[in-house]
């Protein structure tokens, strides 16, 4: 029996080095696709969920937000746990939990059950996301092939984010809202046995116990920070109890986590990775790129639906070129990286994205389809080139035995960048939009203040007022929103150019080799100095 087990383990270890590694990539991409789709598929189902389960305002907010909140909080915990007990094992457990939670969510008969199921989906997603990247890091040891694999991986992520609302809309036209969760179950039933058979097991070769207290500090700290950032993005007062307290407690726990890791002989996360310019710069570039992308997508969707008055389907089709361009950039990323190197690639990606954002400042109150097509294609291609180069550089810089922790840091920076982007650019947008409605002729101050909260609320107030004052308010709100959009785009362009300057710290050329195991700094060794790279083949 032991001989059979050993032979099976040997076959799994050898999968990454043989022809089947591309099949492994397919399995990992299916995992990523499920997580990416689940992050957005519920958005179109919110009206149906509201009608069926009748949740309160707070419950509805938690139904939507609990999944990304829990997922972002637990990425470091499960990423480092995978380094300790086996990344394949954590991934398979994530598959099983994701399938069970999907069934519970689909059959939920109350808002509380749906919130709990969505939280479990977040736990499963946190198990799956870093494991896919860390296994990919091991299965593709040669950097050229790994760059191609990461390109496919990132293209699948772009597809998942775009497919979610479209798939959800299709299912809602033919089935009940729970069907948006049931689609996960057949894929998980296939992924579990296929993953168990094909995926290689790997662990980080590190001594000492797993830091349970540190893992819980990181999870609680990230939960507080992400929750506070999300509430800021929702327009809450920064000084309110439910915003300031989570932010302060979360920040305090994260500071304590960093100090704890520096003192421990066997840290949960090797913070010396941040001393390497390529690693720390890559993480910063991911944050800035996501900060620009998510905030702009949110505002662009509001512009298309509320200013140009396009239907949700028409809005999705207008944004589709952004996704197609991102897919193309992901698939071409490996060749671009080999040709130009990380520094030029990421810096150029930021500059192209900034040019796209400046181009979009020509958007006005009337539809201009060619302008939107050009701007969204440039935006999608530039951002995906940036994210691809940053992710690839970050993973290649991290020691193989800490691939799970590095992947978790990358995914956490992705989630934090998205949350901060919504909060920051949303605040800029509100600050530029509200003054334009302060003194509209015939509109009482109370109604003007309510209209200043958002364009959607301004339309509701205008409909209630009716007559000439209602029409004047509606027109002023449209103009104020377009003005706020222009200001937000310019701020975003400035942040993107800051990212381009930051990217100048990345290596000039792509080193297509791996450091030998003996030359990789240990958990408490190394100061970020360059390591000698030797050829793999």
N, C-alpha and C positions, 0 to 999 in steps of 0.2 A: 504493500500500500504506500509506504513512504517513497519507494522508487517511482511509483506512478505520480505521486504528488510533486516530487522533485522534477520529474520530466515535464510536467505541465507548467510548473513555475519557470523552468528553463525556456520553454517555448514562449511564454508570455514576455520574458525578459528580452528574448531575441526578436520579438515582433518589431520593435522600433528600428532595428538595424536591417531588416529585410524588406522585401517588396511590399509587405502588408502595412507598412507605416502610413501609406496613403489611405488605406482603409481605416486605420486608426484615426486619421484626420477627419474622415467622413463622420465617424462616430462622435468625435469631439464637437464637430460643427453642428450635428443634430442636437447635442446637449445645449450648446450655446443658443441655437435657434429657438428652442423651447423657452429658455429663460428670457431672451430678448422679446419674443412675442408676448409672453405673459406680462411683461412690464407695461405694455401698451394696449393689449387686447380688451381690457376691462373698460377703457375710457368711453367707447361708444355704447357700452352696455349700461352705463350709469343711469340713464332715464328708465330703462326697463327694470333695473334692480330697485330703483326708488319707488316705482309703481307697485312692485310685487311685495317687497319687504318693508316698505314705508319706514326707512331709517330716519332718525333725527339728523340735524345738520352736522353735529359732531360725529355721529356714527358714520355718516356718509363720507366725511373727510377721512376717517380712519380706514374705511373700506378701500379707498383709493390709495392712501399714503402708506399703510402699514407694510405692504410688500417691499417697496424700495427702501423703507426705513429700516426694517429688520435685516434685509439683505446687506445693506451697506454697513450696518453695525457689526455683523458677524463675519465679514470677509477675512479679517486678520486672524480671528480665532480659528476658523476652519482651514485657512490656508496654511497656518503654522502647524495645526494638528495633522494635516496631511503629510507634512514633512516628517512628523514623528511616527505616525502609525501606518502610513501608506496612502499615497494620493489616490490610487485606484480604489482603495477601500472606501475612502471618504466620498469619492465620486459616485460609487454604486449605492452607498447609503443615501446620498442626495437624490439619486434617481428614484429610489423606493419612496422616500418621504415626499418627493414632488408628486408622484403618482397618487399616493394616498390623500395628500392635501387637496389635489385637484378634484378627486371624487367627493370629498367632504364639501368643498366650495360649490361644486355643481349642484349638490343636493341640499344645500343650506336652506333652512326654512325660517331663519331669523337673521337680523343684521349682526348679532353677536357671534353666531356660528360662522358667518361669512368672514367676519374680521379675524376670528381665530384661525380659520382655514387659510386666509391670505397671509397671516403671520407665519404659519407652517410652510407655506410656499416660499416665503422669504428665507426661512432657514434652509430649505432645500436648495434654493438658488445660491445662497452663500456657500454651500458645500460644492456646488457644481462649477461656479464661475472660476475661482482660482485653480481648481483641480484641472480644468481643461487646459489652461495656459501652462501650468507646471508640467503636466504630462507631455504636452506638445514640446516643451523645452527639452525633455529627455528623449523623446522619440526622434527628434530631428537634431542630432548633435552638431551637424555641419551647418554653419551659419547661412550659407546660400540657400540650402533647402529650407531651413527654418524660416528665413525671410519670406519665401514663397508660401509656406504654410501659414504664417501669421497674416499674410495678405488675404488668403482665402478665409481665414478665421474672422478678420475684420470686415470683409465683404459680407459674410453671413450675418454678422452683428447688424450691419446697416440694413440688410434685407429684413431681418426680424423686427427691427423697430418700425419699418414702413409697413410690413405685412400685417402687424397686429391689428390696427384699426380697420383695414380693409377686410381681413378675415373675420373680425368680430362683426362688422356690418353685414357680411354675407350670411353668417350663421344666425344673426338676429332676424333676418328677413324670413328664414325658414324654420327656425327652432326657438326654444325659450332661452333666456339669458344664461342658464347654466351650461349650455353647450359650448360656450367659449372656454370653459375649463375642461370639459370632457375630452377635447381634442388632444390633451396631453397624455391621457392614459394609454391609448394604443402605442404611441411612440415610446413611452417609458417601458411598456411591456416588451417591446422589441429591443430597446437600448440596454436593458438590464442583462439578459443573457449574452447579447453580442458583446457588450462591454466586458463582461466577466471572462469571455473567451479570448478576446483580442487585445484588450488593453494591458500593457505591461505594468507591473507594480514597481514602485520606486519609493525610497525614503531618503531623507537627508542623513548623512553619516555624521551625526552629532551625539555627543555623550550628554549625560545629565538628564534630570527630569524635565517634563514639560511644565512650563510656568502657568499653572491654572489661574492663580491670582492675577497675574499679568494679563492673561487672555480675557478674563472677566472685566478687568479695568479698561482694557482697550474697547471691548464691546459696549460697556456702559458709557464710556466717554464718547465714542462715536455716535451712539444712540442720542445722547443729549445734544451734541453739536449739530447733527443732521436734523433732529427735530426742531431745534431753535432756528436753523437756517430755513427750513421749510416754512415755519410760521412767519418768518420775516418775508419770505417770498410771497406768502398769502396776504400780505398787507397788514400784519399785526403790528402793534406798537412795540418798538424794540425794548421799551422799559416795562412792558406788561409782565406779570408774574409768570405766565405760561410760556413766555419767550426768553426772558432774561435768565430765569433760574436754570432751565435745561442747558442754555449756552454756557453759563458760568460753571455749573457742575461738570458738564461734559469737558470743557476746556481744562478744568482743574484735574480731572481724572486722567486726561491725556498727558498733561505735564507730569503727573505722578507716574504714569506708565513709562514715559521716556526716562525719567530719573531711575526708576526701578531696573529698566533694561540695561542702563549704563553701569549699575552696581553689580549686577548678577554675573557670575562666572559663566553660566550657560543661559544666555538671554533668549527670550521668545523670538524676538526680531533682532537681527544683527544691524544695529544702527550705524555701524561703520560703513555700510553700503552707501549711506548718504554722503560720506566723505569723498566718494568717487564722483567727480564732476559729471560724468556721463549719466550716472544713475539719478542723482539729485536733479539735474537739469531735465532729464526725461520726465520725471514725475511732475515737475513744475510746468512743463509744456503740456502735459495731459490735462492738468487742472485748467490752464488758460484756454486751451482749445475747447474743452467742454463748457467752460464758463460762457464762451461766445456762442457756441452752437445751440445749447438748450434755450437760453434766453431769447435768441433771435428766432428760433423755430416757433416758440410760444407767441411772440409778438407778431410774426409773419402770419401765423394761422388766424389771429384776431383781425389783422389787417384785411386778409382775403375774405373772411366771412362777414365782418361788421362794416368795413369801409367799402369794399368792392361788392359786398352782398352776394358772394358766391355760396352755393350749397356745400354741405360737408363733403360730398363726393367730388365736386368741382375743386374744392380746396385741396383734397388729397391728391387729385391729378396734377394740380399746379405745383405741389411740393414733390411730386414723384421724380422730376429731373434731378433734384438734389440727391435722392437716394441712388438713382442710376449712376450719377457721376461718382458718388462715394464707392459704389461697387466697382466701377471701372478703375478707380484709383487704388483700391485694395488689391485687385488682381494684377495691376501693373506695378505695384509698390516694390516688389522684389527687384525687378530690373532697374527701376529708378534708383533704388538704394545702392545697388552695385555700381551703377554708372556715376552717380553724383556724390554718394556718401551721406552719412547722417546729418552732418552740419548743413550742407547745402539743401538737402531735401526738406528738412524740417523748417529751416529758415524760409525757403521759397514757398512752402505750404502756408506758413503764416502770412507772408506777403501777398500771395494770391488770394487768400481769404479776406485780408484787409482790403484789397482792391475790389473784391466782390461786394463787400459791405459798403464801400464808398459808392460803387456803381448803383446800389439799391437805394441810395439817398435820393435818386431821381424819381422814386415812386411818389405818386400824388393821389389825388382824390379820384382819378379816372384810371381805368384798367389799361395797362401797357404790357401785354403778354410777351412780346419779344424781350423787353427789358427784364421782366421777371425770369424768363427762361435763361437768359444769359447770366444774370446774377446768381440764380440758384445752382446752375451747373458749375460756375466758378467756386461758389461757396462749398458745395458738396465735394468737389475734387480737392480743393485746397485743404479743407479740414481733415479729410481722410488721409491725404498724404502726410499731414502733420501728425495725426494720431498713429499712423502706421510706423513712421520713422521713430517716434518717441517710444512706442511699445516695444519695438524690435530692439532698440538700443538699451532700454531698461532691462529686458529679459536677458540679453546677451552679456550685459555687464554683471548681472547677479551670479554668484557661485551656484553651480548646479544643485548642491545639497540644500540650498535655500530658495529653490525655485518657487515653492508654494508661498512662502512669505513675501517674496518679491512680486509674484502675481497678485497676491492679496493687496499689497500696497498700491499697485497699479490700478486695480479695480476700485479700491477705496478712493484714490485720488480722482478717478473718473466720476464716481458718485458725488463726492464733495464738490468738484468743479461744476457739475450739473446743478446741484442745490444752490451753490453760491451764485451761479449765473442767473437763475430765476430770481433770487432775492435782490442781487445788485442791479441788474438791468431792469427788473420790474420797478425798483425804487426810482431809478433814473427816469424811466418812462412816466411814472406817476408824477414826479416832480416837474417834468416838462409839460405834462398834459393838463393837470388841474388848474393852473393859473388862467388858462384860456377860457375857462367857464365861470370865472369869478364875477363877471359883470355883463351878463347877456340881457339885452333889453327885454323887459316884461317877465323875467324869470325871478321868482322870490329867492332870497339868499339861501333858505333851507334847501330848496330844490336844486339850486346851483351847487351847493356843497355835496348833495347826494350824487349829482351827475358827475362831479369831479372824482368819484371813486373809480369808475371804469367807463369805457365806452358803452358796454352793454347796459349798465345802469342808467347812463345818460339817455339812451334810447327809450328805456322804460319810463323815465320821468317825462320825456318829450311826448310820448304817447298819452300819458295821463293829463298833461297840460293841454294838448291839442291846440288848434288854431295857429295864429301867427307866432306866438311865443314858443309853442312846441316845435314848430318848424325851425325857428331861429336857434333854439337850443340844439336841435339835431344837427344843423349845419355847422354851428360853432364846435360841437363835439367832434365831428368828423375832421375839421381843420386842426383842432387841437391835438387829436390823435396822430395825424400825419406829421405835425410838428414834433410831437414827442418821439415818434418813430425815427425821424431824422436825427434828433439829438442822441437817441439811444444807439443808433448805428454808428455815429461818429465816436461815441465813447467806446463802443465795441472795437472799432478800428484801431483806436489808440491802444487798447489792451492787446490786440493781436500783434501790433508792431512791437510792443514790449516783449511778447513771446518770441518774435523774430530775433530781437537782440539777445534774449536769453539763450536761444538755440545756438548762438555763436560759440558756446562753451562745449558743444558736442564734438566728438571726434570728426576730423576732416574726411577720413576714409573708412570704409567698412572692412574691418579685419576679419577675414574668412578663416577663422581657426578658433580653437578652444584652449584656454589655459590648462595646463596639466594639473592634476589633482593636487600635486605637492606644492604648486605655486599659488593656489587659491588661499587667501588669508583666512584664518580660522575665525571663530566668533568674536574673539577679543583681540585679534591681531590685525595688522595691516592699517595703513593710514591713508588709503586712497591713492597710493602711488601706482603708476601704470604697471601692469604685470606683463611679463614676456609671453608672447603668443606663439604657439607652435602649431604646425600644420597637423590636421587630423588625418588626412589621407596622403 
